Amino acid sequence: MATTNPYSLHLLASLKSEAEKVAAAEGTTLDQFINVAVAEKLAALRTSRYFQDRAAGADLEAFDHLLATAGDEPPRLGDEMLPTENECSD
């Protein structure tokens, strides 16, 4: 089991009330709900930073070259693009 570090958290009354309701509906404690919410937020921030770092190192000229040299065969069955909403409304 992971060690815990007690921390006094001051929430707006409306946020605490809503979080308590959701935690109860999910069958968990407010403490567990907050822990999961913080973990999810940290994961989202790490993921965003990862993709920003990857994009910063991208070679756009190589990407353009790759697209320019792509074959001209039609997509394989199941790989077709679905029409967008704008294309469907014509």
N, CA, C and O atoms as a printed pandas DataFrame, in Angstrom:
     atom_number atom_name residue_name chain_id  residue_number  x_coord  y_coord  z_coord
0              1         N          MET        A               1    0.839   -1.183    0.000
1              2        CA          MET        A               1    0.000    0.000    0.000
2              3         C          MET        A               1    0.880    1.242    0.000
3              4         O          MET        A               1    1.890    1.298    0.702
4              5         N          ALA        A               2    0.495    2.226   -0.783
5              6        CA          ALA        A               2    1.259    3.465   -0.868
6              7         C          ALA        A               2    1.139    4.236    0.441
7              8         O          ALA        A               2    0.115    4.196    1.123
8              9         N          THR        A               3    2.208    4.932    0.766
9             10        CA          THR        A               3    2.153    5.753    1.974
10            11         C          THR        A               3    1.368    7.019    1.676
11            12         O          THR        A               3    1.338    7.493    0.540
12            13         N          THR        A               4    0.743    7.552    2.689
13            14        CA          THR        A               4   -0.029    8.781    2.518
14            15         C          THR        A               4    0.626    9.906    3.281
15            16         O          THR        A               4    1.360    9.683    4.244
16            17         N          ASN        A               5    0.354   11.106    2.842
17            18        CA          ASN        A               5    0.866   12.294    3.494
18            19         C          ASN        A               5   -0.332   13.195    3.768
19            20         O          ASN        A               5   -0.825   13.853    2.852
20            21         N          PRO        A               6   -0.810   13.238    5.009
21            22        CA          PRO        A               6   -2.000   14.034    5.306
22            23         C          PRO        A               6   -1.832   15.480    4.849
23            24         O          PRO        A               6   -0.774   16.087    5.014
24            25         N          TYR        A               7   -2.914   16.014    4.268
25            26        CA          TYR        A               7   -2.901   17.381    3.764
26            27         C          TYR        A               7   -4.282   17.972    3.992
27            28         O          TYR        A               7   -5.292   17.379    3.613
28            29         N          SER        A               8   -4.320   19.138    4.609
29            30        CA          SER        A               8   -5.595   19.808    4.849
30            31         C          SER        A               8   -5.989   20.542    3.575
31            32         O          SER        A               8   -5.277   21.435    3.116
32            33         N          LEU        A               9   -7.120   20.161    3.013
33            34        CA          LEU        A               9   -7.580   20.742    1.758
34            35         C          LEU        A               9   -8.813   21.596    2.011
35            36         O          LEU        A               9   -9.775   21.136    2.626
36            37         N          HIS        A              10   -8.787   22.826    1.544
37            38        CA          HIS        A              10   -9.922   23.729    1.706
38            39         C          HIS        A              10  -10.642   23.835    0.366
39            40         O          HIS        A              10  -10.127   24.425   -0.584
40            41         N          LEU        A              11  -11.844   23.252    0.303
41            42        CA          LEU        A              11  -12.661   23.284   -0.907
42            43         C          LEU        A              11  -13.810   24.265   -0.725
43            44         O          LEU        A              11  -14.290   24.479    0.388
44            45         N          LEU        A              12  -14.243   24.854   -1.825
45            46        CA          LEU        A              12  -15.480   25.626   -1.775
46            47         C          LEU        A              12  -16.591   24.674   -1.355
47            48         O          LEU        A              12  -16.586   23.500   -1.726
48            49         N          ALA        A              13  -17.535   25.179   -0.585
49            50        CA          ALA        A              13  -18.616   24.330   -0.079
50            51         C          ALA        A              13  -19.368   23.649   -1.220
51            52         O          ALA        A              13  -19.746   22.483   -1.110
52            53         N          SER        A              14  -19.581   24.373   -2.306
53            54        CA          SER        A              14  -20.322   23.794   -3.433
54            55         C          SER        A              14  -19.533   22.658   -4.088
55            56         O          SER        A              14  -20.117   21.651   -4.488
56            57         N          LEU        A              15  -18.209   22.815   -4.199
57            58        CA          LEU        A              15  -17.381   21.749   -4.779
58            59         C          LEU        A              15  -17.355   20.525   -3.879
59            60         O          LEU        A              15  -17.450   19.391   -4.349
60            61         N          LYS        A              16  -17.224   20.766   -2.580
61            62        CA          LYS        A              16  -17.184   19.648   -1.635
62            63         C          LYS        A              16  -18.498   18.878   -1.671
63            64         O          LYS        A              16  -18.505   17.648   -1.691
64            65         N          SER        A              17  -19.595   19.601   -1.680
65            66        CA          SER        A              17  -20.907   18.950   -1.703
66            67         C          SER        A              17  -21.078   18.109   -2.966
67            68         O          SER        A              17  -21.525   16.964   -2.900
68            69         N          GLU        A              18  -20.725   18.677   -4.102
69            70        CA          GLU        A              18  -20.847   17.947   -5.374
70            71         C          GLU        A              18  -19.930   16.729   -5.388
71            72         O          GLU        A              18  -20.340   15.648   -5.810
72            73         N          ALA        A              19  -18.693   16.899   -4.928
73            74        CA          ALA        A              19  -17.740   15.789   -4.905
74            75         C          ALA        A              19  -18.220   14.679   -3.973
75            76         O          ALA        A              19  -18.066   13.499   -4.286
76            77         N          GLU        A              20  -18.798   15.047   -2.837
77            78        CA          GLU        A              20  -19.330   14.040   -1.909
78            79         C          GLU        A              20  -20.454   13.240   -2.561
79            80         O          GLU        A              20  -20.530   12.022   -2.397
80            81         N          LYS        A              21  -21.324   13.926   -3.299
81            82        CA          LYS        A              21  -22.432   13.237   -3.968
82            83         C          LYS        A              21  -21.915   12.257   -5.016
83            84         O          LYS        A              21  -22.383   11.121   -5.100
84            85         N          VAL        A              22  -20.951   12.702   -5.809
85            86        CA          VAL        A              22  -20.399   11.833   -6.855
86            87         C          VAL        A              22  -19.665   10.654   -6.228
87            88         O          VAL        A              22  -19.811    9.517   -6.679
88            89         N          ALA        A              23  -18.878   10.922   -5.192
89            90        CA          ALA        A              23  -18.147    9.843   -4.524
90            91         C          ALA        A              23  -19.118    8.811   -3.962
91            92         O          ALA        A              23  -18.900    7.608   -4.107
92            93         N          ALA        A              24  -20.178    9.271   -3.329
93            94        CA          ALA        A              24  -21.170    8.347   -2.769
94            95         C          ALA        A              24  -21.829    7.534   -3.874
95            96         O          ALA        A              24  -22.045    6.332   -3.719
96            97         N          ALA        A              25  -22.149    8.186   -4.990
97            98        CA          ALA        A              25  -22.777    7.479   -6.111
98            99         C          ALA        A              25  -21.843    6.424   -6.694
99           100         O          ALA        A              25  -22.296    5.401   -7.208
100          101         N          GLU        A              26  -20.537    6.678   -6.614
101          102        CA          GLU        A              26  -19.551    5.721   -7.123
102          103         C          GLU        A              26  -19.133    4.703   -6.067
103          104         O          GLU        A              26  -18.326    3.814   -6.339
104          105         N          GLY        A              27  -19.679    4.836   -4.871
105          106        CA          GLY        A              27  -19.373    3.880   -3.810
106          107         C          GLY        A              27  -17.971    4.026   -3.248
107          108         O          GLY        A              27  -17.340    3.039   -2.869
108          109         N          THR        A              28  -17.486    5.254   -3.194
109          110        CA          THR        A              28  -16.144    5.489   -2.671
110          111         C          THR        A              28  -16.185    6.649   -1.682
111          112         O          THR        A              28  -17.223    7.284   -1.499
112          113         N          THR        A              29  -15.071    6.912   -1.060
113          114        CA          THR        A              29  -14.992    8.013   -0.104
114          115         C          THR        A              29  -14.601    9.298   -0.822
115          116         O          THR        A              29  -14.085    9.269   -1.939
116          117         N          LEU        A              30  -14.854   10.413   -0.170
117          118        CA          LEU        A              30  -14.444   11.701   -0.721
118          119         C          LEU        A              30  -12.928   11.735   -0.879
119          120         O          LEU        A              30  -12.417   12.248   -1.875
120          121         N          ASP        A              31  -12.216   11.195    0.091
121          122        CA          ASP        A              31  -10.754   11.167    0.033
122          123         C          ASP        A              31  -10.270   10.402   -1.200
123          124         O          ASP        A              31   -9.385   10.871   -1.916
124          125         N          GLN        A              32  -10.844    9.241   -1.442
125          126        CA          GLN        A              32  -10.448    8.443   -2.605
126          127         C          GLN        A              32  -10.815    9.160   -3.899
127          128         O          GLN        A              32  -10.045    9.150   -4.859
128          129         N          PHE        A              33  -11.995    9.784   -3.923
129          130        CA          PHE        A              33  -12.427   10.519   -5.109
130          131         C          PHE        A              33  -11.434   11.633   -5.439
131          132         O          PHE        A              33  -11.048   11.799   -6.596
132          133         N          ILE        A              34  -11.024   12.390   -4.432
133          134        CA          ILE        A              34  -10.074   13.489   -4.649
134          135         C          ILE        A              34   -8.727   12.941   -5.101
135          136         O          ILE        A              34   -8.101   13.516   -5.992
136          137         N          ASN        A              35   -8.266   11.843   -4.508
137          138        CA          ASN        A              35   -6.998   11.238   -4.929
138          139         C          ASN        A              35   -7.034   10.842   -6.401
139          140         O          ASN        A              35   -6.083   11.094   -7.141
140          141         N          VAL        A              36   -8.130   10.223   -6.822
141          142        CA          VAL        A              36   -8.261    9.800   -8.218
142          143         C          VAL        A              36   -8.326   11.019   -9.135
143          144         O          VAL        A              36   -7.718   11.026  -10.205
144          145         N          ALA        A              37   -9.060   12.049   -8.718
145          146        CA          ALA        A              37   -9.177   13.259   -9.535
146          147         C          ALA        A              37   -7.813   13.922   -9.728
147          148         O          ALA        A              37   -7.488   14.358  -10.832
148          149         N          VAL        A              38   -7.027   13.997   -8.676
149          150        CA          VAL        A              38   -5.688   14.590   -8.781
150          151         C          VAL        A              38   -4.801   13.726   -9.675
151          152         O          VAL        A              38   -4.059   14.255  -10.502
152          153         N          ALA        A              39   -4.870   12.417   -9.519
153          154        CA          ALA        A              39   -4.068   11.515  -10.360
154          155         C          ALA        A              39   -4.447   11.660  -11.831
155          156         O          ALA        A              39   -3.572   11.677  -12.697
156          157         N          GLU        A              40   -5.748   11.765  -12.120
157          158        CA          GLU        A              40   -6.201   11.938  -13.506
158          159         C          GLU        A              40   -5.703   13.254  -14.086
159          160         O          GLU        A              40   -5.270   13.296  -15.238
160          161         N          LYS        A              41   -5.757   14.321  -13.311
161          162        CA          LYS        A              41   -5.295   15.630  -13.784
162          163         C          LYS        A              41   -3.798   15.592  -14.062
163          164         O          LYS        A              41   -3.349   16.102  -15.088
164          165         N          LEU        A              42   -3.027   14.998  -13.171
165          166        CA          LEU        A              42   -1.580   14.897  -13.378
166          167         C          LEU        A              42   -1.262   14.076  -14.621
167          168         O          LEU        A              42   -0.356   14.426  -15.379
168          169         N          ALA        A              43   -1.993   12.993  -14.837
169          170        CA          ALA        A              43   -1.778   12.165  -16.027
170          171         C          ALA        A              43   -2.094   12.953  -17.293
171          172         O          ALA        A              43   -1.371   12.845  -18.283
172          173         N          ALA        A              44   -3.159   13.739  -17.272
173          174        CA          ALA        A              44   -3.523   14.552  -18.440
174          175         C          ALA        A              44   -2.450   15.595  -18.729
175          176         O          ALA        A              44   -2.106   15.825  -19.888
176          177         N          LEU        A              45   -1.922   16.224  -17.690
177          178        CA          LEU        A              45   -0.862   17.216  -17.883
178          179         C          LEU        A              45    0.409   16.576  -18.428
179          180         O          LEU        A              45    1.054   17.133  -19.316
180          181         N          ARG        A              46    0.771   15.403  -17.899
181          182        CA          ARG        A              46    1.971   14.700  -18.402
182          183         C          ARG        A              46    1.788   14.301  -19.855
183          184         O          ARG        A              46    2.714   14.422  -20.656
184          185         N          THR        A              47    0.600   13.826  -20.198
185          186        CA          THR        A              47    0.326   13.412  -21.575
186          187         C          THR        A              47    0.415   14.604  -22.518
187          188         O          THR        A              47    1.013   14.510  -23.590
188          189         N          SER        A              48   -0.172   15.715  -22.123
189          190        CA          SER        A              48   -0.126   16.925  -22.943
190          191         C          SER        A              48    1.314   17.382  -23.151
191          192         O          SER        A              48    1.703   17.735  -24.265
192          193         N          ARG        A              49    2.096   17.375  -22.087
193          194        CA          ARG        A              49    3.503   17.784  -22.178
194          195         C          ARG        A              49    4.281   16.834  -23.081
195          196         O          ARG        A              49    5.132   17.279  -23.852
196          197         N          TYR        A              50    4.007   15.546  -23.000
197          198        CA          TYR        A              50    4.679   14.555  -23.841
198          199         C          TYR        A              50    4.440   14.866  -25.317
199          200         O          TYR        A              50    5.381   14.893  -26.109
200          201         N          PHE        A              51    3.175   15.102  -25.686
201          202        CA          PHE        A              51    2.876   15.370  -27.091
202          203         C          PHE        A              51    3.412   16.724  -27.537
203          204         O          PHE        A              51    3.804   16.873  -28.694
204          205         N          GLN        A              52    3.438   17.712  -26.648
205          206        CA          GLN        A              52    4.041   19.000  -26.995
206          207         C          GLN        A              52    5.535   18.831  -27.262
207          208         O          GLN        A              52    6.067   19.404  -28.212
208          209         N          ASP        A              53    6.204   18.051  -26.428
209          210        CA          ASP        A              53    7.636   17.797  -26.620
210          211         C          ASP        A              53    7.884   17.050  -27.921
211          212         O          ASP        A              53    8.826   17.365  -28.649
212          213         N          ARG        A              54    7.048   16.064  -28.217
213          214        CA          ARG        A              54    7.193   15.307  -29.469
214          215         C          ARG        A              54    6.975   16.213  -30.675
215          216         O          ARG        A              54    7.715   16.135  -31.656
216          217         N          ALA        A              55    5.965   17.067  -30.605
217          218        CA          ALA        A              55    5.665   17.965  -31.726
218          219         C          ALA        A              55    6.787   18.977  -31.931
219          220         O          ALA        A              55    7.089   19.350  -33.065
220          221         N          ALA        A              56    7.403   19.423  -30.841
221          222        CA          ALA        A              56    8.485   20.405  -30.945
222          223         C          ALA        A              56    9.676   19.834  -31.706
223          224         O          ALA        A              56   10.409   20.579  -32.356
224          225         N          GLY        A              57    9.873   18.528  -31.633
225          226        CA          GLY        A              57   10.996   17.899  -32.319
226          227         C          GLY        A              57   10.644   17.369  -33.695
227          228         O          GLY        A              57   11.452   16.681  -34.319
228          229         N          ALA        A              58    9.451   17.678  -34.174
229          230        CA          ALA        A              58    9.004   17.139  -35.459
230          231         C          ALA        A              58    9.753   17.784  -36.621
231          232         O          ALA        A              58   10.084   18.969  -36.585
232          233         N          ASP        A              59   10.009   16.990  -37.636
233          234        CA          ASP        A              59   10.627   17.474  -38.871
234          235         C          ASP        A              59    9.505   17.627  -39.892
235          236         O          ASP        A              59    9.121   16.661  -40.551
236          237         N          LEU        A              60    8.984   18.845  -40.020
237          238        CA          LEU        A              60    7.832   19.074  -40.886
238          239         C          LEU        A              60    8.167   18.883  -42.360
239          240         O          LEU        A              60    7.305   18.479  -43.140
240          241         N          GLU        A              61    9.399   19.166  -42.749
241          242        CA          GLU        A              61    9.791   18.928  -44.147
242          243         C          GLU        A              61    9.747   17.439  -44.461
243          244         O          GLU        A              61    9.267   17.041  -45.522
244          245         N          ALA        A              62   10.243   16.619  -43.548
245          246        CA          ALA        A              62   10.207   15.168  -43.755
246          247         C          ALA        A              62    8.760   14.675  -43.788
247          248         O          ALA        A              62    8.424   13.779  -44.562
248          249         N          PHE        A              63    7.917   15.253  -42.960
249          250        CA          PHE        A              63    6.503   14.884  -42.945
250          251         C          PHE        A              63    5.843   15.233  -44.275
251          252         O          PHE        A              63    5.118   14.420  -44.848
252          253         N          ASP        A              64    6.100   16.452  -44.764
253          254        CA          ASP        A              64    5.543   16.863  -46.061
254          255         C          ASP        A              64    6.034   15.950  -47.175
255          256         O          ASP        A              64    5.268   15.591  -48.070
256          257         N          HIS        A              65    7.316   15.572  -47.124
257          258        CA          HIS        A              65    7.873   14.673  -48.137
258          259         C          HIS        A              65    7.177   13.308  -48.073
259          260         O          HIS        A              65    6.836   12.732  -49.106
260          261         N          LEU        A              66    6.974   12.809  -46.886
261          262        CA          LEU        A              66    6.296   11.526  -46.715
262          263         C          LEU        A              66    4.893   11.569  -47.320
263          264         O          LEU        A              66    4.487   10.645  -48.024
264          265         N          LEU        A              67    4.165   12.633  -47.044
265          266        CA          LEU        A              67    2.815   12.751  -47.592
266          267         C          LEU        A              67    2.835   12.883  -49.113
267          268         O          LEU        A              67    1.964   12.348  -49.799
268          269         N          ALA        A              68    3.828   13.593  -49.634
269          270        CA          ALA        A              68    3.913   13.792  -51.083
270          271         C          ALA        A              68    4.242   12.498  -51.810
271          272         O          ALA        A              68    3.881   12.330  -52.975
272          273         N          THR        A              69    4.924   11.583  -51.134
273          274        CA          THR        A              69    5.325   10.335  -51.783
274          275         C          THR        A              69    4.379    9.182  -51.463
275          276         O          THR        A              69    4.623    8.041  -51.855
276          277         N          ALA        A              70    3.302    9.487  -50.750
277          278        CA          ALA        A              70    2.344    8.431  -50.410
278          279         C          ALA        A              70    1.702    7.904  -51.686
279          280         O          ALA        A              70    1.517    8.644  -52.652
280          281         N          GLY        A              71    1.371    6.647  -51.679
281          282        CA          GLY        A              71    0.786    6.009  -52.857
282          283         C          GLY        A              71   -0.549    6.611  -53.250
283          284         O          GLY        A              71   -1.157    7.368  -52.493
284          285         N          ASP        A              72   -0.991    6.264  -54.440
285          286        CA          ASP        A              72   -2.265    6.798  -54.915
286          287         C          ASP        A              72   -3.342    5.721  -54.991
287          288         O          ASP        A              72   -4.351    5.885  -55.677
288          289         N          GLU        A              73   -3.119    4.625  -54.284
289          290        CA          GLU        A              73   -4.116    3.555  -54.250
290          291         C          GLU        A              73   -5.275    3.973  -53.344
291          292         O          GLU        A              73   -5.075    4.707  -52.376
292          293         N          PRO        A              74   -6.477    3.510  -53.657
293          294        CA          PRO        A              74   -7.599    3.830  -52.762
294          295         C          PRO        A              74   -7.415    3.119  -51.415
295          296         O          PRO        A              74   -6.694    2.125  -51.332
296          297         N          PRO        A              75   -8.060    3.623  -50.372
297          298        CA          PRO        A              75   -7.939    2.986  -49.054
298          299         C          PRO        A              75   -8.446    1.547  -49.090
299          300         O          PRO        A              75   -9.342    1.202  -49.861
300          301         N          ARG        A              76   -7.852    0.723  -48.240
301          302        CA          ARG        A              76   -8.321   -0.658  -48.113
302          303         C          ARG        A              76   -9.704   -0.661  -47.471
303          304         O          ARG        A              76  -10.092    0.287  -46.788
304          305         N          LEU        A              77  -10.429   -1.731  -47.703
305          306        CA          LEU        A              77  -11.768   -1.871  -47.149
306          307         C          LEU        A              77  -11.720   -1.698  -45.624
307          308         O          LEU        A              77  -10.959   -2.381  -44.939
308          309         N          GLY        A              78  -12.523   -0.796  -45.116
309          310        CA          GLY        A              78  -12.555   -0.523  -43.680
310          311         C          GLY        A              78  -11.695    0.661  -43.281
311          312         O          GLY        A              78  -11.821    1.159  -42.162
312          313         N          ASP        A              79  -10.811    1.130  -44.182
313          314        CA          ASP        A              79   -9.946    2.270  -43.885
314          315         C          ASP        A              79  -10.463    3.572  -44.492
315          316         O          ASP        A              79   -9.807    4.608  -44.387
316          317         N          GLU        A              80  -11.628    3.525  -45.123
317          318        CA          GLU        A              80  -12.162    4.720  -45.756
318          319         C          GLU        A              80  -12.522    5.760  -44.692
319          320         O          GLU        A              80  -12.846    5.427  -43.552
320          321         N          MET        A              81  -12.456    7.016  -45.099
321          322        CA          MET        A              81  -12.875    8.094  -44.199
322          323         C          MET        A              81  -14.388    8.213  -44.265
323          324         O          MET        A              81  -14.977    8.152  -45.344
324          325         N          LEU        A              82  -15.005    8.382  -43.123
325          326        CA          LEU        A              82  -16.444    8.592  -43.076
326          327         C          LEU        A              82  -16.735   10.030  -43.489
327          328         O          LEU        A              82  -15.941   10.926  -43.202
328          329         N          PRO        A              83  -17.854   10.261  -44.154
329          330        CA          PRO        A              83  -18.183   11.640  -44.540
330          331         C          PRO        A              83  -18.409   12.497  -43.304
331          332         O          PRO        A              83  -18.914   12.020  -42.287
332          333         N          THR        A              84  -18.033   13.760  -43.401
333          334        CA          THR        A              84  -18.257   14.687  -42.292
334          335         C          THR        A              84  -19.693   15.173  -42.334
335          336         O          THR        A              84  -20.412   14.908  -43.297
336          337         N          GLU        A              85  -20.116   15.884  -41.296
337          338        CA          GLU        A              85  -21.482   16.414  -41.241
338          339         C          GLU        A              85  -21.761   17.314  -42.428
339          340         O          GLU        A              85  -22.845   17.264  -43.009
340          341         N          ASN        A              86  -20.782   18.141  -42.794
341          342        CA          ASN        A              86  -20.969   19.069  -43.912
342          343         C          ASN        A              86  -21.179   18.312  -45.215
343          344         O          ASN        A              86  -21.984   18.726  -46.049
344          345         N          GLU        A              87  -20.472   17.220  -45.396
345          346        CA          GLU        A              87  -20.601   16.434  -46.619
346          347         C          GLU        A              87  -21.940   15.699  -46.668
347          348         O          GLU        A              87  -22.470   15.443  -47.750
348          349         N          CYS        A              88  -22.483   15.361  -45.505
349          350        CA          CYS        A              88  -23.751   14.622  -45.448
350          351         C          CYS        A              88  -24.949   15.522  -45.719
351          352         O          CYS        A              88  -25.990   15.036  -46.160
352          353         N          SER        A              89  -24.826   16.819  -45.465
353          354        CA          SER        A              89  -25.983   17.706  -45.571
354          355         C          SER        A              89  -26.229   18.214  -46.981
355          356         O          SER        A              89  -27.189   18.953  -47.199
356          357         N          ASP        A              90  -25.406   17.850  -47.932
357          358        CA          ASP        A              90  -25.596   18.313  -49.319
358          359         C          ASP        A              90  -26.815   17.710  -49.946
359          360         O          ASP        A              90  -27.117   17.994  -51.105
